[in-house]
Amino acid sequence: MTMFQSKAQFNIPTPPQMVFPRTPQTVAEIVLWMVVVAFVAFAVRQWRRTGSPLGLVLLAGGGIALFNEPLDDILGLVHHPRPGQDVVFETMGPIPHWGLPTYIIFFGGIAYVLLLELRRLIFTPRAFWIGIAITFVADLLIELPLLHFRLYTYFGYGQVPMSIGGFPLYWLFINTTGPILCVAILFAAPGYFTGWRAALVLFLPLVTDAGCSAAVGLPVYNALHVPGAPAWVTWAGAFVSCAIGLAILDALARWIYSHTLKMRRAAELADQLQEQG
């Protein structure tokens, strides 16, 4: 008998009974899609100004990254109530319609704005961490109202550690590292995404989100799935996940800063040569 035959299921606690709230769901969808429209308008304006459709491509890539959500829900124990939910698609679990604009905004739109800031070549480590703080705030502004109106919930065998307003703070690092890695790659290795490889940008948010979610979330995901685990185990998992997230963000900050300095020196040298010519 194989391991999978002898064990009926993975250790997943039972989610709470919930009914999808119709009015908050409709309001959330309207507000989120309005924000998406604003990002699309901004990306179109940038396309006309620069000749590059990268903003629109990243917005589409953010939408594609939504295919990570079912896996995140299972590993991170996120429950979307089934009755009354507007479902955009269903694989390992049903994904609510409001999830699509959320991913477009966070993994596409915010990533594009950060990339434009990096390309101004005024990056400093201090500015980076201010940007991370702004990204954290944007995440909270999306999640806290949705959690308040019970559009979804985080759950576990017992109390979910590090929670404020129903939001576990370790998710700030799980959510944020993916788009920052996406931005760092596009900033530091833009030459790769040329020719036929330009189409790969569509899938970059998907890949960076999945990779960072797995890397950062691994400790807390495992701790949350231990039946009867004492609080110190889940809290330890949460702290280790935050530490991994901080380490990844610090590494990305150093990589971006190093590349910024190289680009500044190259620009200064080009200016000097132009003056001499």
VEXDREN-2710 file (C-alpha; in Angstrom, 1 decimal):
% VEXDREN-2710
k/r/px/py/pz
1/MET/0.0/0.0/0.0
2/THR/1.4/3.4/-1.0
3/MET/1.6/6.4/1.3
4/PHE/-1.2/8.1/-0.7
5/GLN/-3.4/5.0/-0.3
6/SER/-2.8/4.7/3.4
7/LYS/-3.6/8.3/4.2
8/ALA/-7.0/9.6/3.1
9/GLN/-6.2/13.3/3.0
10/PHE/-3.7/16.1/3.9
11/ASN/-4.0/17.8/7.2
12/ILE/-6.3/20.7/6.5
13/PRO/-8.5/22.1/9.3
14/THR/-12.2/22.6/8.6
15/PRO/-13.0/26.1/7.4
16/PRO/-15.8/28.1/9.1
17/GLN/-19.3/28.2/7.8
18/MET/-19.8/31.4/5.8
19/VAL/-22.2/32.9/3.3
20/PHE/-20.8/35.3/0.7
21/PRO/-22.2/38.8/1.5
22/ARG/-23.9/40.0/-1.7
23/THR/-23.8/43.8/-1.1
24/PRO/-20.1/44.1/0.0
25/GLN/-19.2/41.7/-2.8
26/THR/-20.8/44.0/-5.4
27/VAL/-19.3/47.1/-3.9
28/ALA/-15.8/45.5/-3.8
29/GLU/-16.0/44.5/-7.4
30/ILE/-17.1/48.0/-8.5
31/VAL/-14.4/49.8/-6.5
32/LEU/-11.6/47.4/-7.5
33/TRP/-12.5/47.5/-11.2
34/MET/-12.5/51.3/-11.1
35/VAL/-8.9/51.2/-9.8
36/VAL/-8.1/48.8/-12.6
37/VAL/-9.5/51.2/-15.1
38/ALA/-7.3/54.0/-13.7
39/PHE/-4.2/51.8/-14.0
40/VAL/-5.2/50.9/-17.6
41/ALA/-5.6/54.5/-18.5
42/PHE/-2.2/55.3/-16.9
43/ALA/-0.5/52.4/-18.8
44/VAL/-2.1/53.6/-22.1
45/ARG/-0.8/57.1/-21.5
46/GLN/2.7/55.7/-20.8
47/TRP/2.5/53.6/-24.0
48/ARG/1.7/56.7/-26.1
49/ARG/4.5/58.7/-24.4
50/THR/7.3/56.0/-24.5
51/GLY/6.1/53.7/-27.2
52/SER/6.3/50.7/-24.8
53/PRO/3.1/48.7/-23.9
54/LEU/4.9/47.2/-20.9
55/GLY/2.3/48.6/-18.4
56/LEU/-0.6/46.9/-20.2
57/VAL/1.5/43.7/-20.4
58/LEU/2.2/43.7/-16.7
59/LEU/-1.5/44.4/-15.9
60/ALA/-2.4/41.3/-18.0
61/GLY/0.3/39.4/-16.2
62/GLY/-1.1/40.4/-12.8
63/GLY/-4.4/38.9/-13.9
64/ILE/-2.7/35.7/-15.0
65/ALA/-1.0/35.4/-11.6
66/LEU/-4.5/34.8/-10.2
67/PHE/-3.9/31.1/-11.1
68/ASN/-1.7/31.0/-8.0
69/GLU/-4.6/31.8/-5.7
70/PRO/-6.1/28.3/-5.3
71/LEU/-2.7/27.0/-4.2
72/ASP/-2.1/29.9/-1.8
73/ASP/-5.6/29.3/-0.3
74/ILE/-4.8/25.6/0.4
75/LEU/-1.3/26.2/1.8
76/GLY/-2.1/29.4/3.6
77/LEU/-5.5/28.3/4.8
78/VAL/-7.6/31.1/3.2
79/HIS/-11.4/30.3/2.9
80/HIS/-13.7/31.9/0.4
81/PRO/-17.3/31.1/1.3
82/ARG/-19.0/29.1/-1.5
83/PRO/-22.8/30.0/-1.2
84/GLY/-23.5/33.2/-3.2
85/GLN/-20.0/33.7/-4.5
86/ASP/-19.4/35.1/-8.0
87/VAL/-16.8/32.7/-9.3
88/VAL/-14.3/33.8/-11.9
89/PHE/-12.8/30.3/-12.3
90/GLU/-12.5/27.1/-10.4
91/THR/-9.6/24.6/-10.2
92/MET/-8.5/23.4/-6.8
93/GLY/-11.1/25.7/-5.4
94/PRO/-13.5/28.4/-6.5
95/ILE/-11.9/31.8/-6.9
96/PRO/-14.2/34.9/-6.4
97/HIS/-14.6/37.4/-9.1
98/TRP/-13.2/40.3/-7.0
99/GLY/-9.9/38.4/-6.9
100/LEU/-9.2/39.2/-10.6
101/PRO/-9.0/43.0/-10.2
102/THR/-7.1/42.6/-7.0
103/TYR/-4.4/40.6/-8.7
104/ILE/-4.3/43.0/-11.6
105/ILE/-3.8/45.9/-9.2
106/PHE/-1.3/44.4/-6.8
107/PHE/0.8/42.2/-9.0
108/GLY/0.5/44.2/-12.2
109/GLY/-0.3/47.9/-11.6
110/ILE/1.7/48.5/-8.4
111/ALA/4.7/46.5/-9.9
112/TYR/4.6/48.8/-13.0
113/VAL/4.6/52.0/-10.9
114/LEU/7.5/50.7/-8.9
115/LEU/9.4/49.9/-12.0
116/LEU/8.9/53.4/-13.5
117/GLU/10.3/54.8/-10.2
118/LEU/13.4/52.6/-10.4
119/ARG/14.1/53.7/-14.0
120/ARG/14.4/57.3/-12.8
121/LEU/17.7/56.1/-11.3
122/ILE/17.1/58.0/-8.0
123/PHE/16.9/54.7/-6.0
124/THR/18.3/54.6/-2.5
125/PRO/17.9/51.8/0.1
126/ARG/16.0/54.3/2.3
127/ALA/13.6/55.0/-0.6
128/PHE/13.3/51.2/-1.2
129/TRP/12.0/50.5/2.3
130/ILE/9.7/53.5/2.1
131/GLY/8.3/51.9/-1.1
132/ILE/7.9/48.6/0.7
133/ALA/6.0/50.3/3.5
134/ILE/3.7/51.9/0.9
135/THR/3.2/48.5/-0.7
136/PHE/2.3/47.1/2.8
137/VAL/-0.2/49.9/3.2
138/ALA/-1.7/49.2/-0.2
139/ASP/-2.1/45.5/0.7
140/LEU/-3.8/46.3/4.0
141/LEU/-6.1/48.8/2.3
142/ILE/-7.3/46.0/0.0
143/GLU/-7.5/43.2/2.6
144/LEU/-8.8/44.7/5.8
145/PRO/-12.1/46.0/4.3
146/LEU/-12.7/42.7/2.5
147/LEU/-12.0/40.7/5.7
148/HIS/-14.2/43.1/7.7
149/PHE/-17.2/42.3/5.5
150/ARG/-16.4/38.6/5.5
151/LEU/-15.7/38.1/1.8
152/TYR/-13.1/35.7/3.0
153/THR/-11.2/34.7/6.1
154/TYR/-7.9/33.2/7.3
155/PHE/-8.4/30.1/9.5
156/GLY/-6.5/27.3/11.2
157/TYR/-6.8/24.6/13.9
158/GLY/-6.7/27.3/16.5
159/GLN/-6.0/31.0/16.6
160/VAL/-4.2/32.3/13.5
161/PRO/-0.9/33.9/14.7
162/MET/0.1/37.5/14.1
163/SER/-3.5/38.6/13.1
164/ILE/-4.7/42.2/13.1
165/GLY/-8.3/42.8/12.0
166/GLY/-8.4/39.2/10.8
167/PHE/-5.3/39.7/8.6
168/PRO/-2.1/37.7/9.5
169/LEU/0.8/40.1/9.1
170/TYR/3.1/37.5/7.7
171/TRP/1.0/37.7/4.5
172/LEU/2.5/41.1/3.9
173/PHE/5.8/39.4/3.1
174/ILE/4.2/36.6/1.2
175/ASN/2.3/39.0/-0.9
176/THR/4.9/41.7/-1.4
177/THR/8.1/39.8/-2.3
178/GLY/6.7/38.4/-5.5
179/PRO/5.9/41.8/-7.2
180/ILE/9.2/43.3/-5.9
181/LEU/11.2/40.4/-7.4
182/CYS/9.3/40.9/-10.7
183/VAL/10.2/44.5/-10.7
184/ALA/13.9/43.8/-9.8
185/ILE/14.2/41.3/-12.7
186/LEU/12.7/43.8/-15.3
187/PHE/14.9/46.6/-14.0
188/ALA/18.2/44.7/-13.8
189/ALA/17.8/42.4/-16.8
190/PRO/15.7/44.3/-19.3
191/GLY/17.7/43.0/-22.2
192/TYR/16.5/39.5/-21.7
193/PHE/12.9/40.3/-22.5
194/THR/13.5/41.3/-26.1
195/GLY/12.4/39.6/-29.4
196/TRP/10.3/36.5/-28.9
197/ARG/11.1/36.5/-25.1
198/ALA/9.1/39.8/-24.7
199/ALA/6.0/37.6/-24.4
200/LEU/7.5/36.0/-21.3
201/VAL/6.7/39.2/-19.3
202/LEU/3.1/38.1/-19.3
203/PHE/4.0/35.2/-17.1
204/LEU/6.7/36.9/-14.9
205/PRO/4.2/38.0/-12.2
206/LEU/2.8/34.5/-12.0
207/VAL/6.3/32.9/-11.6
208/THR/7.7/35.4/-9.1
209/ASP/4.5/35.4/-7.0
210/ALA/4.5/31.6/-6.9
211/GLY/8.2/31.3/-6.1
212/CYS/8.2/33.9/-3.3
213/SER/4.9/32.7/-1.9
214/ALA/6.4/29.2/-1.5
215/ALA/9.8/30.4/-0.2
216/VAL/8.4/32.9/2.3
217/GLY/5.3/31.0/3.3
218/LEU/7.0/27.5/3.8
219/PRO/7.5/27.7/7.6
220/VAL/4.2/29.2/8.5
221/TYR/2.3/27.0/6.0
222/ASN/3.7/23.9/7.6
223/ALA/3.1/25.1/11.1
224/LEU/-0.5/25.9/10.4
225/HIS/-1.2/22.4/9.1
226/VAL/0.1/20.6/12.2
227/PRO/-3.0/19.3/14.1
228/GLY/-3.0/20.4/17.7
229/ALA/0.1/22.5/17.3
230/PRO/0.7/24.7/20.3
231/ALA/0.6/28.5/19.8
232/TRP/4.4/28.8/19.9
233/VAL/4.8/26.5/16.9
234/THR/2.5/28.6/14.7
235/TRP/4.0/31.8/16.0
236/ALA/7.5/30.5/15.3
237/GLY/6.5/29.6/11.8
238/ALA/5.1/33.1/11.3
239/PHE/8.2/34.8/12.6
240/VAL/10.5/32.6/10.4
241/SER/8.4/33.4/7.3
242/CYS/8.7/37.1/8.1
243/ALA/12.5/36.7/8.5
244/ILE/12.7/35.0/5.1
245/GLY/10.6/37.7/3.6
246/LEU/12.9/40.4/5.0
247/ALA/16.0/38.6/3.8
248/ILE/14.6/38.4/0.3
249/LEU/13.6/42.1/0.3
250/ASP/17.1/43.1/1.6
251/ALA/18.8/41.1/-1.1
252/LEU/16.5/42.7/-3.8
253/ALA/17.3/46.1/-2.4
254/ARG/21.0/45.5/-2.7
255/TRP/20.7/44.1/-6.2
256/ILE/18.6/47.0/-7.4
257/TYR/20.9/49.6/-5.7
258/SER/24.0/48.0/-7.3
259/HIS/22.4/48.0/-10.8
260/THR/21.3/51.6/-10.2
261/LEU/24.8/52.7/-9.5
262/LYS/26.1/51.0/-12.6
263/MET/23.5/52.7/-14.8
264/ARG/24.3/56.1/-13.2
265/ARG/28.0/55.7/-14.0
266/ALA/27.2/54.6/-17.5
267/ALA/25.0/57.6/-18.0
268/GLU/27.6/60.0/-16.6
269/LEU/30.3/58.5/-18.8
270/ALA/28.0/58.9/-21.9
271/ASP/27.4/62.5/-21.0
272/GLN/31.2/63.1/-20.6
273/LEU/31.9/61.5/-24.0
274/GLN/29.2/63.6/-25.6
275/GLU/30.6/66.8/-24.1
276/GLN/34.1/65.9/-25.3
277/GLY/32.8/65.1/-28.8
END
